[in-house]
Amino acid sequence: MSEKRSAQRGRVMFLFLAASQVVSALGTGLALFAIQWELWTRLESGLALAALWVFVAIPYIVLGPIAGVCVDRWDRRKILLGSDLFSGLVTAVAVLGMSIGHAPVPLLYVVASGVSCCNSFQGPALQSSIPRLIPRSRLARANSFLEFGMQSSRILAPAFGGLLLATGWSAAHLLPLAALSFLSAALSLVFVRIPFPKVSQRGEEADQERKVTLLSDLSGGVRFLRSQRALLLLMMLAAIVFLGSGLNVLIPQLVTQVFQGGPRLFGMMEASLSGGALLGSVILLMWGDLSEEPRGS
């Protein structure tokens, strides 16, 4: 009975966690969409859009490996909570800048980079929290359920943002919605409890003897990756896809100069980029749901 109750509690915590991060992803999508369109309408420069991608990509490249090591050592709930609060704070700074006039262009880059820094920690913290809440037999469905929500947010954010911009809104109106999304996500995390992996006293003493540091953990991860050829090839493929995604920042230029469109078309094109991932998550969800008991039980 206690195991069943623990499993039910884990599912409830997972649903709260998933809901909070789906809302956070909606805020990220709105913030980056608003900044991208604001830069284009103000500067009409492909170079400015390319610089935006650089400011967004660098935190992932630099902080990504470090974030994974930190997530193994720190409380994952606090990482997620702090990331959402910081994203809300930097977005609020942009809102304040626009409320007193045009926010300086460097400030828009800083906000985009700040949100990206938070996302580089949120991703590993979120993914590593799922096995702590969901049994191994249901991890595939849990991951597909979460992915469905995340991709839905990535579709809804630009589609909704483009529709609002087409009705006369501006980036100054979208950014407060993004900040509110981040703060709402942080509030939802107040109700989440993620079990922290316990380390025995003997294990702690062994770590102290070996003087394990972040750098040694990072090098250990690199050695493991090099020993797993299939995983290494998969990561190389993901890196190529990530680099190719940089072309997406030129969509505003394509929309306005080639298709003679506006923010509504920009939002539709941005939303369509997540369509394939959404379809994949739906296919995986068709195999079952989170409440289904494992076969043979």
N, C-alpha and C positions, 0 to 999 in steps of 0.2 A: 504494500500500500504506500509506503514511504517513497519507494522508487517511482511509482506512478505519479504521486503528487509532485515529486521533484521534476519529473518529465513535463508535467503540465505547467509548472511554474516556469521552466525553461522556455516552453513555447510562448507563454505570455510575455516573458522578458524579451524574447526574440521579436515578437510582433511590435512591442513598444520601440525596440532598437531600430527595426526596419523602418517603421513609420517616421521616426525622428530623422533618420538619414535620407529618406526619400524627400522629406521636406527641406532638408539641408541641400540636397542636390538641386532642388527646384530653385533655391536661393542662389546657388552657384551659377546655374544656367541663366537666370535673370540678370545677375550682376555682370557676367561676361558678355552677354548679348547686348545689354545696355551700353557698356563701355565700348564694345566693338562698333556699334552703330554711331555712337557719339563721336568717336575718333574719325570715322569716315565722313560724317556730315560736316564736321568742323574743319578737317584738313584735306579731305579727298586725296589721300596719299596712300598708295600701296605699300610704301616703305614704312609708314606709321603703323599699318596693320601687321606687317611682318615683324616689326619691333614688339608689338603686343604679344605675338606668339612666342617670341624669345623670352619675354618677361614671364609668361605663363609656363613655358617648358623648363626653364632653368631650375626652378625649385624641385620639380619632379626628378630631374637628372641628378642634381646635387644632393638633395635631401632624401630621396627615395631609399637608397641603401642604408643610410643612417636611421631613417624612420623605422625600418623593419627591426633593427637591433633595439631601438628604444622601446618599441611596442612590447618586445619580449621581456623587458625589465620593469616597465612602468604600468600603472593601473590604466587599463584600456578605456574604461568609462571616463576617467579624468582627461585622457587624451582627446576623446571625442567631444567631451563637454568644452574643454579649453579651445579646441579648434573651431567649434561653432561660435563660441563667444568672441574669439578673436576675429573671425570672418565678419561677424555682425558689427564689431567695433570699427574695422577698417572701412567697411561699406558705409557705416554711419558718418565717418570722416568725409567721404566723398559726397554724401548727402548734404552735410554741413557746408562743404565748399561750393556746391551748386546752389544752395539756398541764398548765398550772398553774392552770386554771380556765376560766371563760368569757372568751373574747377580747372586749375592748371593741368595741362596735358601730362606732365610728369606725375601728378597725383593719381591720375587714372591708371597709369602704368603701375604705380606702387600698390594701388588697391587690387588690381588684377593679380599681381605677384603675391600679395599677402594672402588672398583667397587660395591661390595655387599652393602656397606653402602649407596652409592648413589641410588642403586636400591630400597632400603627399603623406601626411600623418594619419588622416582619417581612413584612407583606403586600407592600409595594413591593420590598423586597429579594429576596423569593422570586420574584415574577413577573418581575422584570427579570433574574434569573439564568438563567431557562429558555432564552432565546435564545442565551445564551453556551455552552450545553451541547448543545442540540438543533438540528439543521438546520431552516431555515425550512419546508421541505416537510412536516415532522412536528410542527410547533408545535401545531397544532390537536389532534392526538391526545395529545401530551404534556400539554397543558393540561387536556384532558378526563380523562386518567389521574390527574393530580394532584387535580383537582376531585372525582373519584370517591373518592379516599382521604380528602380533607378532609371531605367531606360524610358519609362513613361514620363518621369520628371524631365528628362533631357529632351523629350519630344514636346511636352506641354510648355516648358519655359520659353523657348523661342517662338512657338506658335502663338501663345498668349501674349508674349511681349510684342511680337510683330503686329498683332491685332490692335493692341493698345496704342502703339506708335502710329498706326494708320488712322486712328480716331482722334489724333491730336495730342496724345501724350508725348512726353520726352523722356530722355534717360534720367532726368531729375525726378520723374515720377516712378520709374521702374526700380531705381535703387532703394528707395524706402521699403518697397515690397520685398526686395532681396534681403535687406537687413532684418525685416520682420520674420522672414522665413528662417534665418539663422537663429534668431532669438527663440522662436517657437521650437526649433529642433533642440536647442539647449535645454529649454524647459521640459521637454518630453524626456530627456535623459535623466532628469531628477528621479524619475520613477523606475529607472532601469538598474538592475544589479547584475554585474557580470562576474562570475567566479574567477578569482585570481589564482593561477597555479601555485600550489603550495610547494615549498622547497624544504626538504628535511634539514635538520640541524647539521647532520653529517655532510649533506650536499653543500650547505653554506660554508662549512669549514673547508671543504675541498676546493670550492671556488676561491676562498681567501688564500689558500696555499698556492693556487695556480695564478693568483692575482689577475683574474679575468677582467679585462677592460672592454670598452666598446670597440676599440680597434681590433683586439684579438677575436671578439665575436664576429666582427665584420669580415676579417680574413678567413675565419672558419667557414662562414657562409660562402665566400668566394671559392674556397677549396671544394666544398660540397657541390657547388654548381658546376665546377669544372669536371667533377667525377660523374656527373649525370648528363650524358651527352644529349639525350632526348629533351631534357629540361632546358639545357643551354640553347639548343636549336629553337625551341619554342620561344625563349626570351629574345633571341635574335630576331625572330619573325615579328614579335610584339614591338621591338624597337623600330623595325622598318615601318610598321603600320603607324606607330606614334610619330615618327618623323614625317611620314606622308600626310598626317593630319594637319600639318602646318599650312597646307594649301587651303584649308578651310577658311582661314582668316581673310582670304581674298574674295569671299563670296559677296560682301557688300559691293565691291567694285564690279564684279560680274553682274550682279542684279541691276545696278543703276546704269552702267555704261553699255552693257551688251543687251540685256533684256528690257531696258528702259522701265524697270519696276521700282517698287518702293519698299517700305518696311514690312508690308504684309507678305510679299513674295520672299523677302529675306528671311522672315520667320519660318515660312513653309519649307524653304530649302534647308535651313538649319535643322528643322525638326525631322526632315526625311533622312538625315544622316544616321539617326539612331533606330531607324525602322528595322534593319536587318537584325540587330541585337535583340530588339523587342520580340521579333518573330521567333528567334532561337529560344528565348526564355519561355514563350508560350508553348513551344513544342515540348520542352522539358517538363513544363507543368502538366501537360496532358498525361504524363505517366502516373500521376497521383497527386495527393495534397498532403499538407502537414499533419492532418489528423488521422491519416491512414495508418493502420497497424502493419508492421512488417509481416510478410507472408511466412506462414508456418508458426506464428506465435499463438 
